[in-house]
Amino acid sequence: MLKRLDRAATLYVPLLAAMLFTLLPFYWTIITSLKHEVDITKLPIKYLPIPFTFENYKIAWDRVGFSVFFKNSLFVSLSTVLIVLVLSVLTGYALSRFQFRGKRAFLLMLLCTQFIPGAMLLIPLFMIFKTLGMISNPLSLIITYSTFQLPFNSILMSGFVTNIPEQLEEAAMVDGCSRLKAVFLVIFPILSCRVSSPPPYLRSSERGTSFCSG
């Protein structure tokens, strides 16, 4: 009994305190968004949005332009994820299955790209896209994020593909599939659960475009 109390005091109580500390800002943000404007700064403080309203969400969506920001961000995010997934699987497959001159140097180059801070590339990228007339164009964001994320995810997919037996795709090619068709019909379905790994690795450098006005 004492051991259980000691475990609760040393493990669960700190975890509960950490959880409350983490969730409190989210709770306060939600209840504030549901309050009437006069109730936000009114004393005494109301810890429950009574009466509640969705008018703040309507104003943000229609008047502030959040709907445009959301649509642009959704388009950029989905496009980037799709491009990175397809290209990283194909690149990872080539790195895993083929032996070619300069393979080690290519892998080292992919790895070295992760050492370059994204902030160093902001001004050069801005000048490039300005020259191309792509400022305030969602396509420039898609190109930038895909370029940043492709090296890391290619290395990640290479490790995943290496764990898949080559006999599976060889059997598919014996049955008439081309190598590319075998990749999409055999390798890709096997990787389906692992392919969901790259999106979380779209690191914080992308979060700055969560609300791109485009």
Backbone as a ProteinNet text record, in pm:
[ID]
protein_1_A
[PRIMARY]
MLKRLDRAATLYVPLLAAMLFTLLPFYWTIITSLKHEVDITKLPIKYLPIPFTFENYKIAWDRVGFSVFFKNSLFVSLSTVLIVLVLSVLTGYALSRFQFRGKRAFLLMLLCTQFIPGAMLLIPLFMIFKTLGMISNPLSLIITYSTFQLPFNSILMSGFVTNIPEQLEEAAMVDGCSRLKAVFLVIFPILSCRVSSPPPYLRSSERGTSFCSG
[TERTIARY]
82.8	0	86.4	190.3	279.3	354.5	389.7	458.8	369.6	240.5	147.3	132	121.4	109.1	235.7	348.8	475.7	487.6	443.8	447.5	355	235.1	140	194.9	261.8	313.1	431.3	513	634.4	617.3	512.6	494.2	367.5	252.6	126.1	95.3	129.2	101.8	182.4	313.7	387.7	335.8	297.2	242.9	111.4	27.3	-99.5	-76.4	20.4	52	105.9	191.3	245.3	135.2	41.5	-68.7	-156.7	-190.3	-272.9	-200.9	-70.3	8.3	9	11.4	14.3	-121.7	-228.6	-362.4	-429.6	-383.8	-448.7	-451.7	-340.3	-347.7	-449.9	-459.9	-558.2	-700	-722.3	-854.3	-890.2	-794.8	-822.4	-847.3	-775	-795.9	-935.1	-979.1	-1110.2	-1223.2	-1217.8	-1327.9	-1330.5	-1212.2	-1209	-1271.1	-1245.8	-1303.6	-1454.5	-1508.9	-1654.4	-1725.1	-1650.4	-1711.1	-1754.2	-1852.3	-1886.1	-1772.4	-1758.2	-1645.9	-1642.5	-1757.3	-1761	-1721.8	-1735.1	-1704.1	-1556.4	-1480.5	-1339.9	-1258	-1280.2	-1203.2	-1286	-1402.3	-1491.5	-1447.3	-1457.8	-1429	-1558.5	-1570.4	-1471.3	-1459.4	-1345.3	-1318	-1413.4	-1466.8	-1553.1	-1469.7	-1474.6	-1397.1	-1477.4	-1604	-1688.7	-1755.8	-1761.5	-1821.2	-1974.2	-2030.4	-2175.9	-2220.7	-2303.2	-2347.7	-2237.1	-2237.3	-2132.7	-2184.1	-2091.9	-2126.5	-2020.8	-2062.6	-1969.8	-1943.7	-1984.1	-1968.9	-1821.9	-1735.6	-1592.5	-1536.3	-1579.8	-1533.7	-1586.4	-1708.9	-1767.8	-1692.9	-1658.3	-1584.6	-1446.8	-1377.7	-1244	-1248	-1351.8	-1361.3	-1399.4	-1492.9	-1546.2	-1475.1	-1451.8	-1400.8	-1248.9	-1187.2	-1041.7	-972.2	-1038	-979.1	-918.1	-956	-900.2	-933.5	-1048.5	-1086.6	-986.5	-937.3	-837	-705.7	-664.9	-540.9	-548.4	-663.3	-679.2	-673.1	-741.1	-742.7	-602.6	-532.9	-397.5	-303.4	-313.2	-226.7	-256.2	-385.5	-423.1	-369.5	-378.3	-327.6	-177.1	-104.6	41.1	82	16.4	53	29.4	-89.7	-121.8	-32.2	-7.5	78.5	220.1	271	406.8	417.9	320.8	323.2	317.9	231.6	219.5	350	408.7	533.6	645.6	657.7	765.1	748.6	625.3	602.9	640.3	590.7	615.8	764.4	826.2	966.9	1059.3	1026.3	1112.6	1106	988.2	977.6	1058.6	1047.7	1122.7	1273.6	1313.3	1456.1	1508.4	1431.2	1471.1	1482	1392.8	1398.4	1526	1560.1	1681.6	1806	1808.4	1924.7	1937.5	1825	1826.9	1857.5	1803.1	1809.9	1924.4	1971.2	2070.3	2207.7	2308.5	2446.1	2498.2	2542.9	2590.9	2708	2787	2905.1	2862.3	2925.4	2894	2777.7	2734.4	2620.3	2651.2	2767.9	2805.2	2817.6	2874.4	2886.7	2749.4	2657.2	2521.3	2450.1	2464.9	2405.5	2465.2	2596	2661.9	2611.4	2587.9	2536.4	2395.1	2312	2177.5	2183.1	2274.4	2287.3	2338.6	2431.9	2489.6	2388.4	2286.7	2184.7	2110.2	2110.2	2040.1	2119.3	2246.3	2328.9	2312.2	2244.8	2231.4	2106.9	2120.4	2002.5	1913.1	1783.9	1691.5	1697	1730.5	1735.9	1841.9	1947.9	2052.9	2004.6	1898.1	1850	1736.8	1690.1	1573.1	1599.1	1709.3	1738	1768.6	1854	1875.3	1747.4	1663.3	1537.7	1447	1442.7	1360.4	1407.5	1538.5	1591.2	1560.3	1570.4	1541.1	1394.9	1305.7	1162.8	1120.1	1188.2	1158.7	1197.4	1312.4	1356.7	1261	1207.4	1114.6	971.9	946.8	811.3	716.5	768.3	686.4	663.6	683.4	654.9	504.8	463.7	322.3	252.1	329.6	274.6	287.9	176.6	186	282.9	304.7	396.6	538.6	578	712.2	727.5	621.3	625.6	634.5	558	559.2	697.8	758.9	893.2	994.1	985.3	1081.1	1069.8	948.5	931	962.1	924.9	956.6	1107.5	1178	1323.3	1388.6	1338	1395	1374.3	1259.3	1223.3	1260.2	1282.7	1309.3	1435.9	1549.3	1669.4	1649.7	1596.4	1580	1484.7	1371.4	1273.2	1318.6	1406.8	1463.9	1550.5	1631.4	1713.3	1623.8	1515.6	1422.2	1358.2	1311.7	1247.7	1347	1473	1574.4	1588.3	1586	1592.7	1471.2	1353.7	1231.3	1233.1	1274	1273.9	1375.3	1487.1	1589.7	1535.6	1440.4	1383.4	1279.5	1247.1	1149.9	1225.2	1192.2	1263.4	1251.6	1363.4	1363.7	1283	1265.1	1194	1049.6	991.3	851	837.3	922.2	912.5	963.2	1059.4	1106.3	994.3	913.9	800	698.6	678.9	585.1	635.5	766.1	822.3	817.7	829.8	814.7	673.4	575.9	436.3	401.5	498.3	474	479.1	501.7	508.6	644	640.8	765.6	817.3	941.2	996	917.3	881.2	805.5	668.6	606	475.2	486.3	595	616.1	634.2	699.3	717.8	583.9	494.4	366.5	265.2	274.5	176.6	222.1	352.3	403.8	470.4	569.5	646.4	562.3	492.6	417.5	310.6	231	133.2	198.1	315.1	384.1	431.5	469.6	518.6	407.4	282.1	171.8	168.6	195.6	194.3	316.6	427.5	549	552.1	480.8	478.2	413.3	334.1	271.9	372.3	497.1	599.2	649.4	672.6	729.6	652	515.1	448.1	484	494.2	534.7	673.9	756.2	891.6	899.8	785.1	785	801.9	921.8	962.4	904.7	944.6	890	918.7	1014.6	1043.4	925.3	833.1	713.8	599.9	607.8	494.5	471.8	575.2	558.2	459.2	420.5	326.1	191	162.9	34.8	-80.3	-54.3	-158.4	-103.3	-73.2	-18	-131.9	-118.5	-225.7	-224.6	-105.6	-95.5	-153.7
-120.2	0	125.4	124.7	239.3	258.2	144.7	154.2	217.8	183.3	241.7	391.5	432.1	573.8	649.2	584.7	647.7	661.6	559.3	565.2	674.1	682.5	785.1	924.6	941.3	1072.6	1113.9	1017.4	1049.8	1044	977.1	961.1	1027.2	985.6	1031.7	1176.7	1218.1	1357.9	1454.8	1434.4	1523.8	1518.5	1399	1388.3	1463.6	1453.2	1525.4	1675.8	1722.3	1864.7	1912.7	1832.1	1868.9	1872.9	1777.1	1774.5	1897.8	1933.7	2052.1	2178	2185.2	2300.9	2312.6	2198.3	2198.8	2231.4	2178.3	2193.6	2325.5	2389.4	2512.8	2622	2649.1	2751.6	2719	2590.7	2551.6	2573.6	2534.9	2554.2	2701.8	2784.9	2927.6	2990	2944.4	2994.5	2960.1	2837.5	2792.9	2867.9	2878.7	2945.9	3095.5	3155.2	3297.2	3318.5	3225.7	3239.2	3224.5	3159.7	3138.5	3245.6	3339.5	3445.7	3562.4	3638.3	3765	3863.1	3961.3	4053.8	4126.3	4161.9	4236	4148.7	4016.5	3925.4	3887.2	3917.8	3875.6	3947.5	4077.7	4156.2	4192.2	4134.8	4168.9	4100	4172.5	4117.9	4099.2	3992	3885.3	3795.3	3726.9	3642.3	3523.8	3496.3	3380.1	3264.4	3152.9	3036.3	2943.6	2976.2	2905.1	3007.8	2981.6	3078.7	3075.3	3135	3138.7	3284.5	3328.2	3254	3249.9	3146.2	3133	3179.8	3209.4	3255.8	3208.4	3187.3	3150.7	3269.7	3387.2	3506.1	3537	3510.8	3538	3454.5	3330.4	3244.2	3293.8	3340.6	3391.5	3515.6	3604.6	3725.9	3690.1	3597	3557.2	3492.5	3413.6	3341.6	3432.9	3525.7	3608.6	3742.8	3812.1	3949.1	3956.7	3877	3882.5	3815.7	3722.9	3653	3519.2	3464.5	3336.2	3226	3236.9	3133.9	3126.4	3242.5	3245.3	3186.5	3225.4	3172.7	3020.7	2972.8	2829.5	2751.7	2800.6	2731.6	2728.9	2842.6	2847.4	2753.6	2753.3	2668.1	2520.9	2487.9	2349.5	2304.3	2390.4	2358	2336.9	2427.3	2417.1	2291.2	2265	2150.1	2018.2	2001.4	1875.6	1853.5	1959.5	1946.8	1907.7	1970.7	1940.5	1796.9	1753	1616.2	1515.5	1539.6	1446	1437.3	1552.8	1554.2	1486.1	1518.6	1461.5	1310.8	1264.1	1121.1	1043.5	1088.2	1015.3	1016.7	1134.3	1144.1	1076.7	1086.1	1023.4	871.3	815.9	670.4	624.1	695.8	658	673.6	784.2	805.5	702.7	677.3	577.6	438.9	406.9	277.3	265.6	371.1	368.5	355.1	425.9	418.3	281.2	216.2	86.9	-28.4	-22.3	-138	-133	-14	-4.1	32	-20.5	15.5	97.6	217.1	303.7	387.1	435	512.2	644.7	675.6	799.7	788	666.1	647.9	699	664.9	708.7	861	919.9	1065.9	1132.1	1068.9	1122.8	1116.4	1005.1	992.4	1094.7	1115.2	1213.7	1354.1	1381	1511.2	1533.4	1428.5	1439	1467.1	1399.7	1418.4	1558.5	1607.9	1739.9	1851.9	1830.7	1935	1961.3	1863.6	1881.2	1970	1997.1	2079.6	2228.2	2261.2	2401.4	2461.3	2565.2	2629.2	2691.8	2672.1	2727.5	2878.7	2945.3	3091.3	3145.5	3066.5	3111.4	3118.8	3045.2	3037.7	3134.6	3207	3293.7	3402.1	3474.3	3584.1	3531.5	3428.1	3375.2	3325	3256.2	3207.6	3323	3425.9	3543.3	3607.2	3620.8	3681.7	3596	3463.4	3374	3385.2	3376.4	3381.1	3520.6	3623.7	3758.8	3771	3716	3718.8	3641.9	3530.6	3448.3	3500.4	3605.7	3660.8	3571.9	3502.7	3407.1	3450.2	3578.3	3627.8	3621.9	3582.8	3568.4	3462.6	3365.8	3256.3	3127.4	3056.4	2930.8	2829.9	2836.1	2741.5	2757.5	2881.1	2902.4	2835.8	2836.3	2768.6	2617.2	2564	2420.1	2374.5	2449.7	2415.2	2420.5	2525.6	2543	2430.7	2401.5	2300.4	2161.2	2133.2	2002.2	1983.3	2088.7	2082	2060.8	2129.3	2116	1976.7	1917.8	1793.7	1667.6	1679.2	1560.5	1484.7	1550.7	1473.9	1385.8	1443	1365.3	1248.3	1273.8	1167.6	1062.9	1098.7	999	900.5	952.3	865.4	776.9	835.1	759.8	646.2	675.9	573.7	467.3	505.6	408.2	298.9	338.2	238.4	149.4	207.1	126.5	24.9	69.5	-19.3	-132.1	-103.3	-205.3	-324.5	-301.2	-409	-492.8	-456.4	-532	-631	-758.5	-857.2	-824.5	-834	-806.8	-910.4	-1029.7	-1136.6	-1097.6	-1009.6	-969.9	-895.5	-797.8	-722.3	-805.8	-893.6	-981.7	-1074.6	-1123.2	-1208.1	-1129.6	-1002.4	-919.2	-895.4	-875.9	-854	-982	-1097.6	-1224.1	-1237.2	-1185.7	-1190.5	-1083.7	-1000.2	-905.1	-759.5	-729.6	-590.3	-529.8	-402.4	-330	-297	-249.6	-218.9	-106.1	-3.4	108.2	62.3	-24.1	-76.7	-162.4	-238.1	-320.8	-233.8	-117.9	-26.3	21.4	61.1	117.1	10.4	-109.6	-213.4	-306.9	-316.1	-408.7	-334.3	-250.4	-182.8	-77.3	3.7	114.3	65.5	-38.1	-87.1	-138.1	-204.1	-252.6	-135	-27	90.9	180.7	144.4	236.2	281.5	188.3	226.3	309.4	286.2	362.1	494.1	499.8	622.2	736.4	701.4	805.1	872.3	824.1	883.6	1018.7	1041.8	1169.1	1294	1297.7	1423.3	1483.3	1404.2	1468.3	1526.7	1479.5	1530.4	1658	1706.7	1838	1938.1	1976.4	2036.5	2175.6	2236.4	2365.3	2473.8	2451.9	2553.6	2576.7	2478.9	2494.5	2562	2564.4	2613.5	2761.6	2829.6	2972.1	3003	2906.3	2931.4	2872.8	2851.6	2794	2880.5	3013	3103.1	3192.4	3132.2	3211.2	3275.4	3403.5	3476.8	3461.7	3423.8	3398.1	3505.7
0	0	0	83.9	90.2	-41.1	-105.2	-232.8	-338.8	-335.5	-432.4	-409.2	-283.7	-253	-292	-266.7	-302.6	-454.1	-527.9	-674.1	-725.7	-665.9	-707.4	-680.8	-564.8	-528.3	-615.7	-655.4	-729.6	-881.5	-928.9	-1073.6	-1123.8	-1070.5	-1125.6	-1090.9	-970.2	-932.5	-1018.5	-1038.2	-1129.5	-1273.1	-1319.2	-1455	-1468	-1366.1	-1367.1	-1367.4	-1286.5	-1282.4	-1417.3	-1479.5	-1610.9	-1716.3	-1709.8	-1805	-1791.1	-1666.4	-1643.1	-1689.9	-1663.1	-1705.8	-1857.8	-1927.8	-2073.8	-2133.6	-2072.5	-2129	-2092.6	-1985.4	-1940.4	-2047.8	-2120	-2225.3	-2334.2	-2371.8	-2472.6	-2420.8	-2296	-2236.3	-2231.4	-2190.5	-2179.2	-2316.3	-2417.5	-2553.7	-2603.6	-2577.5	-2626.3	-2557.8	-2424.7	-2354.9	-2386.8	-2410	-2447	-2583.6	-2675.6	-2810.1	-2809.6	-2706.9	-2698.8	-2616.8	-2561.7	-2481.7	-2569.7	-2520.3	-2583.7	-2558.3	-2647.4	-2637.2	-2502.7	-2450.1	-2323.5	-2205.7	-2221.7	-2111.1	-2103.7	-2209.6	-2213.4	-2107.4	-2091	-1994	-1870.7	-1859.3	-1748.2	-1619.3	-1507.4	-1375.7	-1298.6	-1220.2	-1200.1	-1322.5	-1332.6	-1448.3	-1450.3	-1568.6	-1587.2	-1641.4	-1570.6	-1612.1	-1703.1	-1724.6	-1819.7	-1909.8	-2040	-2133.2	-2128.4	-2024.5	-2008.3	-2004.5	-2103.2	-2222.4	-2327.9	-2411	-2512.1	-2647.7	-2737.2	-2871.1	-2970.6	-3095	-3203.1	-3295.1	-3253.2	-3336.1	-3364.5	-3267	-3287.6	-3401.7	-3412	-3520.7	-3655.1	-3656.1	-3779.8	-3828.1	-3732.6	-3769.1	-3823.4	-3755.2	-3799.4	-3938.1	-3963.6	-4091	-4206.3	-4183	-4291.3	-4304.9	-4195	-4201.5	-4197.3	-4114.6	-4100.6	-4218.5	-4283.6	-4397.4	-4362.2	-4247.4	-4206.2	-4306.1	-4370.7	-4468.3	-4582.8	-4627.6	-4735.1	-4685.7	-4563.5	-4506.9	-4493.5	-4448.7	-4425.7	-4557.3	-4659.2	-4788.6	-4850.7	-4844.8	-4900	-4825.4	-4693	-4612.5	-4636.6	-4650.4	-4677.1	-4812.4	-4911.9	-5045.2	-5042.9	-4976.3	-4967.6	-4892	-4779.8	-4695.5	-4767.4	-4825.3	-4892.8	-5015.1	-5089.6	-5207.4	-5167.9	-5061.7	-5016.1	-4967.6	-4888.1	-4836.2	-4950.7	-5048.9	-5160.9	-5240.1	-5270.9	-5347.6	-5270.2	-5142.1	-5060.9	-5047.3	-5027.1	-5011.2	-5136.8	-5251.5	-5376.3	-5411.1	-5408.4	-5447.1	-5346.2	-5217.2	-5117.1	-5125.3	-5155.9	-5172.7	-5293.3	-5404.5	-5524.5	-5503.4	-5440.5	-5413.6	-5313.9	-5208.9	-5110.6	-5170.7	-5263.7	-5331.5	-5413.5	-5487.6	-5569.6	-5482.7	-5370.9	-5282	-5217	-5195	-5128.3	-5223.7	-5345	-5434.6	-5535.1	-5572.1	-5679.1	-5624.1	-5690.5	-5661.9	-5780	-5754.5	-5861.7	-5810.2	-5904.7	-5869.7	-5804.2	-5692.9	-5622.9	-5525.9	-5497.2	-5407.9	-5267.6	-5216.2	-5081.5	-5075	-5180.5	-5184.5	-5190.9	-5264.7	-5274.9	-5139.7	-5070	-4936.9	-4840.6	-4849.1	-4763.6	-4795.4	-4922.8	-4962.2	-4907.9	-4914.4	-4858.4	-4708.7	-4641.5	-4497.3	-4464.2	-4543.3	-4516.5	-4534.7	-4616	-4632.6	-4502.6	-4412.4	-4285.4	-4189.5	-4221.6	-4134.5	-4163.6	-4273.1	-4314.6	-4250.3	-4167.8	-4107.8	-4214.2	-4198.6	-4296.2	-4304.7	-4192.6	-4191.4	-4287.4	-4310.9	-4402.6	-4546.5	-4576.7	-4714.7	-4743.9	-4642.8	-4662.6	-4767.2	-4751.2	-4845	-4985.2	-5001.9	-5138	-5203.3	-5125.6	-5183.1	-5222.2	-5137.6	-5171.1	-5301	-5318.6	-5440.9	-5562.7	-5547	-5659.4	-5700.7	-5603.3	-5636.8	-5683.1	-5634.7	-5683.3	-5829.9	-5865.9	-6005.4	-6095.2	-6041.8	-6120.1	-6116.8	-6039.5	-6029.4	-5952	-5851	-5776	-5631.6	-5602.1	-5468.3	-5443.7	-5324.8	-5287	-5371.8	-5418	-5496.5	-5415.5	-5389.7	-5312.2	-5372.2	-5503.2	-5566.9	-5513.4	-5481.8	-5428.2	-5291.7	-5211.5	-5081.6	-5099.1	-5194.2	-5219	-5263.4	-5354	-5401.7	-5287	-5205.5	-5095.4	-4994	-4949	-4845.2	-4896.2	-5020.5	-5078	-5087.6	-5127.4	-5139	-5003	-4901.1	-4767.7	-4709.7	-4734.9	-4667.3	-4744.7	-4873.8	-4954.7	-4912.4	-4882.8	-4845.4	-4722.4	-4614.8	-4491.9	-4512.2	-4577.1	-4594.9	-4694.2	-4787	-4878.1	-4801.2	-4708.9	-4624.5	-4538	-4485.3	-4402.1	-4480.6	-4602.5	-4684.7	-4730	-4748.8	-4788.5	-4683	-4556.9	-4449.8	-4446.1	-4474.3	-4475.4	-4588.8	-4708.2	-4824.8	-4806.5	-4741.3	-4720.8	-4643.1	-4555.7	-4473.5	-4547.9	-4671	-4750.2	-4840.3	-4837.6	-4921	-5069.5	-5140.6	-5284.4	-5361.7	-5303.3	-5374	-5406.8	-5327.2	-5351.1	-5483.3	-5505.3	-5631.1	-5748.4	-5724.1	-5831	-5877.1	-5780.2	-5816.7	-5898.1	-5862.7	-5938.5	-6079.9	-6096.1	-6229.8	-6312.7	-6247.9	-6319.9	-6375	-6300.4	-6343.2	-6445.8	-6485.3	-6592.7	-6552.4	-6426.2	-6382.5	-6421.2	-6458.2	-6472.8	-6332.9	-6325.7	-6193.8	-6127.4	-6204.9	-6148.6	-6101.7	-6180.3	-6142.1	-6016.9	-6005.9	-5886.7	-5762.7	-5781.7	-5668.6	-5614.8	-5705.7	-5662.6	-5621.7	-5680.6	-5648.5	-5536.9	-5514.3	-5413.5	-5297.7	-5331.4	-5227.1	-5154.9	-5232.5	-5171.9	-5074.2	-5108.5	-5008.4	-4880.3	-4893.9	-4774.1	-4689.1	-4757.3	-4686.3	-4634.3	-4662.3	-4633.2	-4487.3	-4394.8	-4253.5	-4218.2	-4288.1	-4259.1	-4334.2	-4446.9	-4526.3	-4448.4	-4347.9	-4265.5	-4173.9	-4172.5	-4085.8	-4134.6	-4265.3	-4306.3	-4266.8	-4278.3	-4245.1	-4111	-4000.1	-3875.6	-3880.1	-3977.9	-3985	-4067.9	-4117.7	-4181.2	-4069.2	-4044.2	-3918.4	-3900.8	-3790.5	-3751.5	-3852.9	-3944.6	-4044	-4135.4	-4144.4	-4226.1	-4150.9	-4019.5	-3943.2	-3962.3	-4012.1	-4034.4	-4143.2	-4226.1	-4334.1	-4301.5	-4174.6	-4138.4	-4185.6	-4197.3	-4241.8	-4352.1	-4465.8	-4575.8	-4651.8	-4677.3	-4741.7	-4892.4	-4946.7	-5089.9	-5175
[MASK]
++++++++++++++++++++++++++++++++++++++++++++++++++++++++++++++++++++++++++++++++++++++++++++++++++++++++++++++++++++++++++++++++++++++++++++++++++++++++++++++++++++++++++++++++++++++++++++++++++++++++++++++++++++++

